[in-house]
Amino acid sequence: MRISIGSDHAGFEQKEQLKAHLEQQGFGVIDRGPTSDARVDYPDFAALVADDVVAHDADFGVLVCGTGIGMAIAANKVHGIRAVNIVREDFAVLSREHNDANVITLSGRFVSFEENSRILDAFLATSFGEGRHAGRVAKMMALEG
Ligand code: RB5
């Protein structure tokens, strides 16, 4: 499985830690930057990761900013993206089972690396539930126009 990951300056440290965490587990990781904690604009990195997912260069995207909120709003502007801002493990599971989320956005400032790594592991380990959820996801995506 291939994961595209990116952050802004506020998420940079955890982006580096989460990248190593994923590589240790054998995931292929595409690091879309940044390469330092110098101030940047989160929509630029949300776009790079979202494009990887839509192009099927990555199975999932991971984005880290201060809260994860700006990254989610930005990534969801890209057609085909279902980005979720997650701060608890059970919501990570439900976002995959019910919503077929394909990008997870995390908080580098308010959630620890240890908690974010548990959240990310749960997200990646959970499959879409299909069944009754499939039609609802199709209706969500039809809202893109
Ligand atoms: C940067 O200061 C901060 O606004 C950004 O990391 C993110 O939290 C936005 O949603």
Residues whose N, C-alpha, C, O or C-beta is under 5 A from the ligand:
A	BS01	RB5	D8 A10 C65 G66 T67 G68 I69 G70 M71
